[in-house]
Amino acid sequence: MFNPTRDQARLFFIDAWGKLGRREVLTPLEAMAADIVTLHPEYHALIADQDSVARDFPPEDGQINPFLHLSLHLAIEEQLSIDQPPGIRALFDAACARYGERHAALHDLLEALAETVWIAQRERQAPDGAAYLDRARRRAGLA
């Protein structure tokens, strides 16, 4: 199983974004990552800066960690591509229909996923897929 370090995960986004800008061939996963960065113009300067790999984004500073945000987006895109946990794709489609656009629906999943992972880490257990879907339904107003 692929388990990158923090720096490797960050460099993955930086490299994919750079390859897109240079019009180089991207792997399917790099293309997905570059598409996600494209959705977030507020992160473009940061992602274009190799030095941002070492930067910290402490929550007590009121900052969102852009690399964590992008990584959660990527995880969700992968989940949607294989409908894992089962039912996530149908839930996402319903949220997209409710909002009339994709990005807001992605952010509902992102918030639900972040909370699910945080709880799993706190309780030292595997993430609960059913609870994740329930959180996502509530966030999207579908519960």
C-alpha positions as CSV (number, residue, x, y, z in Angstrom):
1,M,0.0,0.0,0.0
2,F,1.2,3.5,-0.8
3,N,1.9,5.4,2.3
4,P,3.8,8.7,1.4
5,T,5.5,10.9,3.9
6,R,4.1,14.4,4.4
7,D,6.7,15.8,2.1
8,Q,6.1,13.2,-0.6
9,A,2.4,13.9,-0.6
10,R,3.0,17.6,-0.9
11,L,5.6,17.2,-3.7
12,F,3.1,15.0,-5.6
13,F,0.7,18.0,-5.8
14,I,3.5,20.5,-6.6
15,D,5.0,18.2,-9.3
16,A,1.6,17.5,-10.9
17,W,0.8,21.2,-10.9
18,G,4.1,22.0,-12.5
19,K,3.7,19.3,-15.1
20,L,0.3,20.7,-16.0
21,G,1.8,24.2,-16.4
22,R,4.6,22.9,-18.6
23,R,2.1,20.8,-20.6
24,E,3.9,17.6,-19.8
25,V,2.2,14.2,-19.9
26,L,0.5,13.4,-16.6
27,T,-0.4,10.1,-15.1
28,P,-4.1,9.6,-14.4
29,L,-3.6,10.3,-10.7
30,E,-1.4,13.4,-11.5
31,A,-4.2,14.7,-13.8
32,M,-6.7,14.2,-11.0
33,A,-4.5,16.1,-8.6
34,A,-3.8,18.9,-11.0
35,D,-7.6,19.2,-11.7
36,I,-8.2,19.5,-7.9
37,V,-5.5,22.3,-7.7
38,T,-7.2,24.0,-10.6
39,L,-10.4,24.2,-8.5
40,H,-8.5,26.1,-5.8
41,P,-6.9,29.3,-7.2
42,E,-6.3,30.5,-3.7
43,Y,-3.6,27.8,-3.5
44,H,-1.9,28.2,-6.9
45,A,1.0,30.4,-5.7
46,L,1.7,28.1,-2.8
47,I,1.6,25.0,-5.0
48,A,4.0,26.6,-7.4
49,D,6.5,27.2,-4.7
50,Q,8.8,24.2,-3.9
51,D,9.7,25.8,-0.5
52,S,6.1,25.3,0.6
53,V,6.8,21.6,1.2
54,A,8.5,22.5,4.6
55,R,5.9,25.0,5.7
56,D,3.6,24.3,8.6
57,F,0.0,25.3,8.8
58,P,-0.9,25.2,12.5
59,P,-4.7,25.2,13.1
60,E,-4.1,27.6,16.0
61,D,-3.1,30.2,13.4
62,G,-6.6,29.9,11.9
63,Q,-5.2,28.5,8.7
64,I,-6.5,25.6,6.7
65,N,-3.7,23.3,5.6
66,P,-4.0,23.5,1.8
67,F,-2.1,20.2,1.3
68,L,-4.5,18.4,3.6
69,H,-7.4,20.0,1.9
70,L,-6.2,18.9,-1.5
71,S,-5.3,15.4,-0.3
72,L,-8.8,15.0,1.1
73,H,-10.2,16.0,-2.3
74,L,-8.0,13.4,-4.0
75,A,-9.1,10.7,-1.6
76,I,-12.8,11.6,-2.3
77,E,-12.2,11.5,-6.1
78,E,-10.7,8.0,-5.7
79,Q,-13.6,6.9,-3.5
80,L,-16.1,8.1,-6.1
81,S,-14.3,6.3,-8.9
82,I,-14.8,3.0,-7.2
83,D,-17.9,3.7,-5.1
84,Q,-16.1,3.0,-1.9
85,P,-17.6,3.0,0.7
86,P,-20.6,1.6,-1.2
87,G,-23.2,4.2,-1.8
88,I,-20.9,7.2,-1.8
89,R,-21.3,7.8,-5.5
90,A,-25.2,7.9,-5.2
91,L,-25.0,10.2,-2.2
92,F,-22.6,12.5,-4.1
93,D,-24.8,12.5,-7.2
94,A,-27.8,13.5,-5.0
95,A,-25.7,16.3,-3.3
96,C,-24.6,17.6,-6.7
97,A,-28.3,17.7,-7.8
98,R,-29.2,19.5,-4.6
99,Y,-26.5,22.1,-5.0
100,G,-26.6,22.3,-8.8
101,E,-22.8,22.0,-8.9
102,R,-20.0,19.6,-8.0
103,H,-17.6,21.5,-5.8
104,A,-20.0,22.3,-3.0
105,A,-21.0,18.6,-2.9
106,L,-17.3,17.6,-2.8
107,H,-16.8,19.9,0.2
108,D,-19.6,18.1,2.1
109,L,-17.8,14.9,1.6
110,L,-14.5,16.5,2.5
111,E,-15.8,17.7,5.8
112,A,-17.4,14.4,6.6
113,L,-14.2,12.5,5.7
114,A,-12.0,14.8,7.8
115,E,-14.2,14.3,10.8
116,T,-14.4,10.5,10.2
117,V,-10.6,10.2,10.0
118,W,-10.1,12.4,13.0
119,I,-12.5,10.3,15.1
120,A,-10.8,7.1,13.9
121,Q,-7.4,8.4,14.9
122,R,-8.6,9.6,18.3
123,E,-10.2,6.2,19.0
124,R,-7.4,4.3,17.4
125,Q,-9.8,2.4,15.1
126,A,-10.4,2.0,11.4
127,P,-12.6,4.7,9.9
128,D,-16.3,3.8,10.0
129,G,-17.7,3.9,6.5
130,A,-21.3,3.9,7.5
131,A,-20.8,6.8,9.9
132,Y,-18.9,8.7,7.2
133,L,-21.8,8.3,4.8
134,D,-24.2,9.4,7.5
135,R,-22.1,12.5,8.2
136,A,-22.0,13.3,4.5
137,R,-25.8,12.9,4.2
138,R,-26.4,15.3,7.1
139,R,-23.9,17.9,5.7
140,A,-25.6,17.8,2.3
141,G,-29.0,18.1,3.8
142,L,-30.0,14.6,2.5
143,A,-30.7,13.0,5.9
